[in-house]
Amino acid sequence: MVSQRECQPMAVSSLRKFCPYLIFSALVVFGSFMGLGVLRLYSFRLECRLNNINTQIESFQAQQISLKQSLSALLSPGRVYGYSKKQLGMTYASNVRTLRLEGPLLAGSGPAGNMGGEAAQKESEGWFYFFLEKAMAGE
């Protein structure tokens, strides 16, 4: 039979044979749990940031709605009419007249003030005048 002295070196040698694998597997398991913990903390941080951003978005949307309401109240025709009637004393005019002016509105462009300016203007515009000239019905 096998003595105890012979059995001990065999147990020690088998333990030494599997010990690096046990240590490596323990380190892998420990590293995996640490990685999962770090990922969980990072996801919690991202979730908090996302909640803060969503809160800001909701706040800005509420602010935009209130600004739109105040703008529409400022630009409403009823409010403008009421303000002009009460504060400024404006009323409807009974004798509205329209004034129409015939001919050019520039000073010196009338028949006496032209003095050949139109011909000089056509020469200065060059060949682009063909594209810039207004179309006439007779052409």
Sequence and secondary structure as in RCSB ss.txt:
>XXXX:A:sequence
MVSQRECQPMAVSSLRKFCPYLIFSALVVFGSFMGLGVLRLYSFRLECRLNNINTQIESFQAQQISLKQSLSALL
SPGRVYGYSKKQLGMTYASNVRTLRLEGPLLAGSGPAGNMGGEAAQKESEGWFYFFLEKAMAGE
>XXXX:A:secstr
   HHHHHHHHHHHHHHHHHHHHHHHHHHHHHHHHHHHHHHHHHHHHHHHHHHHHHHHHHHHHHHHHHHHHHHHH
 HHHHHHHHHHTS     SS       S  STT STTT TTHHHHHHHHHGGGHHHHS   TT 
